[in-house]
Amino acid sequence: MAIDSRKMKELTYEQAEESPCFSCNAPCCRHLQVHQFTTYTYAELDQANFFLNFENIGLTLGIDGTWKVYYLQPCRFLNQENKRCKIHGEKEQTNVCTHYSPYSCFYKLKLTAEGEPAKDLVWIDKYRYQLLTSFLRFDEQRNITNWNLTEQLFKELKSSNYSAPEVKQYISQKLAIQSLAAGGAISFAELKSSCNSCQAYCCTHLVFPISTPKNYRDLDYNKYSLLFPGIEIGITNQQWTLIVKTKCQHLTDDAQCGIYGEKHRPLQCKYYDEGKCQYKKELGKTRPVGYLRVDYDLFNSVLETYQFHENGDISFTPDTESLTEYLISQGK
């Protein structure tokens, strides 16, 4: 892609030698990518419609058809006044940050702190989503038949009105180890409508599967993700998840869906099987056996239990219940 040099500021060698971070508004410390997906069907496309309902969530679409979901919240160690890292160069800083080169920075190149991103990306809000979907066509099986983002369509998307999501500050609250779920006495009839007794965890959290860590780098990246307030990690022996604390804009004060039964309600909500719900099971006041939920502080204690080979691969991984017992023994 050709670069128009007339729009680029000319620097001397000494100026170019200075870190690009000095002239940056720190988008790397205010955007955490939590998910990526592609869309070939109506149901897959509806994922974008679903994510657009949540606070502190930004959505980009690439000209290659790749969607990326960002959690918009400043890192807990970002100095909001000068946009500098409060723990730069200190032991507490993650390797993800320490070894990230500002001279090839994706964030500054692709995600400008304000305004539009790079030429091959576009921010998507509800209005632009409607504009995009008015262009798409489907076959009877609801497969998208013309999923080719033409240059003209991309220009239309980028030039159309866009409302950036409001970033609501998340105030970190210390997470304590949850107690185990005890035996219950709920009737069959009550389970028919189990949402009636729920605090709508599905409307106040987004949960994404992530890889179970295999080496130091994986754990370091998990720690980096937890630097963003409102992020937690769910741990089982089989699967780890990234938990994003957010809130659907349609959630009412009495924990009901404000657009229940309406046509534009996302498919993920409309056809969600509450009988298979993992949100209430894992995010409620009690936890199932073999499940642990941790925040930044708890995760630092979790890291104390791992052992590694010289090359950084994990040599010992504690099981979930052992991790829980260790944290409890440490007064967590």
Secondary structure, DSSP 8 states (H G I E B T S, - for coil): ----GGGS----HHHHHS-GGGG---GGGTEEEEEEEE-SBHHHHHHHHHHTTBTTEEEEEETTSEEEEEEE---TTEETTTTEETTTTSTTS-HHHHT--GGG-HHHHH--SSS---TTEEE--HHHHHHHHHH--B-TT-BBS-----HHHHHHHHHS------------------EE-------HHHHHTGGGG---GGGTEEEEEE----BHHHHHHHHHHTTSTTEEEEE-SS-EEEEEE--BTTB-TTS-BTTTT-TTS-HHHHT--GGG-SHHHHHSSEE-TT-EEE-HHHHHHHGGG-EE-TTSBEEE---HHHHHHHHHHTT-
